[in-house]
Amino acid sequence: MNRLLKENGRVLAFGAHPDDLEIGAGGLLARLSQEGAEVTMAVVSIPNNTEQRKAEARRGAEIIDADNLRILFEEKPCRVEDIPMHELVRRMDQIVGDVRPDLVITHSAFDLHWDHGLVNRATVSALRRTPCDLLAFLSSPEMNAQSRGIGQCFADITSTIDLKIEAIQAHASQIARLDLESSRDLARATGRISGYQYAEAYEALRVRI
Ligand SMILES: [Zn+2]
């Protein structure tokens, strides 16, 4: 994954809820941004506390230094499972058409959270005609301890682990449910099996070499 993207590549990342991208892919997104990629973070839904969680998502995206933050369904609080699949895919189609990504990062199909699995299905569907690389992450490793998805490729996030933790911390309304220590521990443990100080694991769903 050293040169996953050429400079000025475009990255599009889908998270079901505010904070999922920071937890699952924040280290790699911050790194790609530092390396010159144009990063778009796309949050599908905001289940509650709309204004506060929107502000937290903006703060998280700022820390990651994403170029754009898009919220797909911001008109009213909702869960992903409340959105008809065809409507979700249609909005993803629009954003894929706008961004024309070289790399898409989305939830894993192995994620045990139902909403996260739906976002995986919708992403794969929205990319049916778009040639790009596609990686998937498990957003909440402690909740996914029983999942079969462990990832086969590893991103070195040693240079951005602190930004990742800070971006997770931006989600103050969720902080009681988040475990910053375990996010750092997991990145360190993932690093041990991949030879980096800190790493994130991804499934390679589609990679052009
Ligand atoms: Zn989520």
Boltz pocket constraint, residues with backbone or C-beta under 6 A from the ligand:
constraints:
  - pocket:
      binder: B
      contacts: [[A, 16], [A, 17], [A, 18], [A, 20], [A, 113], [A, 115], [A, 116], [A, 139]]
      max_distance: 6.0
